[in-house]
Amino acid sequence: MSEKNLCTDITCDDTIKELYQCHCCLQLVCLTHLIQHVEIAKQNRQQFNYLRNELNTVINKLNLIVEEKLLTIKHEQNLIEQAKQFLNTPNSTIEELQNSFEQINQAIISNRSEEIILKVEHLSANMEECSYIREHDMENTNLNDHESSTNVIPNLMDTILFNISVRQALIAEQNIFYL
């Protein structure tokens, strides 16, 4: 059912028109604004459904990551328990102790390398943002300035990779020292 009056949408002109009740906001609006309201509601539903699907996807991904980490933690706890048993057993062999030691050190190295990888990934994400800003800012500078600024990223990555290599070498030296 329709009635004639002023449209309640603030963007509408001040002419009397046939009005219809919007099912979204329950206001009386002209046909033009009713169509706009319906389209906005449709877009909102689509966005809502899209976000629900995306949220479900990332929940599933995170759930898999957590399950994988829990399995790793369980394995590492077993390594610890096994090593404690070897320590508490007076007739443990050198091979058993050495094997347990190597497995635990490998788990430690693996955990540290995961931390380093995460730090490098985070840093590289920031560098992409910086390169965008740099490219945007370079529009007002000359070519020579641009060439010198682009050399910063490879040098930074070389430094990071060098630091990772040094850390791994230090860890390896510590392992040899304990043997």
C-alpha positions in Angstrom: 0.0 0.0 0.0 1.2 3.5 -0.8 0.4 7.0 0.4 1.3 10.4 -0.9 3.6 12.6 1.3 7.2 13.8 1.6 9.9 11.1 1.4 11.6 10.6 4.8 15.0 10.1 3.2 17.1 13.2 3.8 18.6 13.2 0.3 15.2 13.4 -1.4 13.7 16.7 -2.7 10.7 18.4 -1.1 8.0 17.2 -3.5 5.1 15.1 -2.6 5.4 11.5 -3.9 4.0 8.1 -3.5 5.6 6.5 -0.5 6.3 2.9 0.4 7.4 1.4 3.6 10.9 0.1 3.4 11.2 -3.4 4.9 14.7 -2.7 6.2 14.3 0.6 8.1 10.4 0.7 8.2 10.5 4.3 7.0 8.2 5.7 4.3 10.3 6.5 1.2 9.7 7.2 -2.4 10.2 4.5 -5.0 13.7 5.7 -5.9 14.9 5.5 -2.4 13.0 2.3 -1.7 15.0 0.7 -4.6 18.3 2.2 -3.1 17.4 0.8 0.3 16.7 -2.6 -1.1 20.0 -2.5 -3.0 21.9 -1.5 0.1 20.3 -4.2 2.1 21.2 -6.7 -0.7 24.9 -5.5 -0.7 25.0 -5.8 3.1 23.7 -9.3 3.0 26.3 -10.3 0.4 29.1 -8.7 2.4 27.8 -10.4 5.5 27.7 -13.8 3.8 31.2 -13.2 2.2 32.6 -12.3 5.6 31.0 -15.3 7.3 32.6 -17.6 4.6 36.0 -15.9 5.0 35.8 -16.1 8.8 34.9 -19.8 8.5 37.9 -20.3 6.2 40.4 -18.6 8.5 39.0 -20.5 11.5 39.6 -23.8 9.8 43.1 -22.7 8.8 43.9 -21.6 12.3 42.4 -24.8 13.7 44.7 -26.9 11.5 47.7 -24.8 12.6 46.8 -25.2 16.2 46.4 -29.0 15.8 49.7 -29.2 14.1 51.4 -27.3 16.9 49.7 -29.4 19.5 51.1 -32.6 17.8 54.5 -31.0 17.8 54.2 -30.0 21.4 53.1 -33.6 22.3 56.1 -35.0 20.4 58.5 -32.6 22.2 57.0 -33.5 25.6 57.6 -37.1 24.8 61.2 -36.3 24.0 61.6 -34.6 27.3 60.0 -37.5 29.2 62.2 -40.0 27.4 65.3 -37.9 28.2 64.3 -37.8 31.8 63.9 -41.5 31.9 67.4 -41.9 30.4 68.8 -39.6 33.1 67.0 -41.5 35.9 68.1 -44.9 34.6 71.6 -45.7 35.7 72.2 -48.3 33.0 71.4 -46.0 30.0 73.8 -46.3 27.2 75.9 -43.5 25.7 74.0 -44.0 22.4 70.6 -43.5 24.1 71.8 -40.3 25.8 73.5 -39.0 22.7 70.4 -39.7 20.5 68.1 -38.1 23.1 70.4 -35.1 23.3 70.5 -34.7 19.5 66.7 -35.0 19.2 66.1 -32.3 21.8 68.7 -30.0 20.3 67.1 -30.5 16.9 63.7 -29.6 18.4 65.2 -26.5 19.9 66.8 -25.5 16.6 63.6 -26.1 14.8 61.6 -23.9 17.2 64.2 -21.1 16.9 64.2 -21.2 13.1 60.4 -20.9 13.1 60.8 -17.8 15.2 63.3 -16.4 12.8 61.2 -17.1 9.8 58.2 -15.4 11.4 60.3 -12.3 12.2 61.6 -12.2 8.6 58.2 -12.6 7.1 56.9 -9.8 9.3 59.7 -7.5 8.3 59.3 -8.2 4.6 55.6 -7.3 4.9 56.6 -4.0 6.3 59.1 -3.5 3.6 56.4 -3.9 0.9 54.5 -1.2 2.6 57.6 1.0 2.7 58.3 0.4 -1.0 54.8 1.5 -1.9 55.3 4.7 0.1 58.7 5.1 -1.4 57.4 4.7 -4.9 54.6 7.2 -4.2 57.1 9.7 -2.8 59.6 9.2 -5.6 57.2 10.7 -8.2 58.5 14.1 -7.1 62.2 13.1 -7.0 64.8 12.5 -9.7 65.9 9.1 -11.1 69.2 9.0 -9.3 67.6 9.3 -5.9 65.2 6.5 -6.8 68.1 4.2 -7.8 70.0 4.7 -4.5 66.9 4.1 -2.4 65.9 0.8 -4.0 69.3 -0.7 -3.0 68.3 -0.5 0.7 65.9 -3.5 0.6 68.4 -6.0 -0.9 71.1 -4.8 1.6 68.6 -5.2 4.5 67.6 -8.7 3.4 71.3 -9.7 3.1 71.9 -8.4 6.6 68.9 -10.4 7.9 70.0 -13.6 6.1 73.6 -13.1 7.4 72.3 -12.7 11.0 70.3 -15.9 10.6 73.4 -17.8 9.4 75.4 -16.4 12.3 72.8 -17.6 14.8 72.6 -21.0 13.3 76.4 -21.3 13.4 76.4 -20.3 17.0 73.8 -22.8 17.8 75.8 -25.5 16.0 79.0 -24.5 18.0 77.0 -24.7 21.2 75.9 -28.2 20.3 79.5 -29.3 19.6 80.6 -27.8 22.8 78.0 -29.8 24.8 79.0 -33.1 23.1 
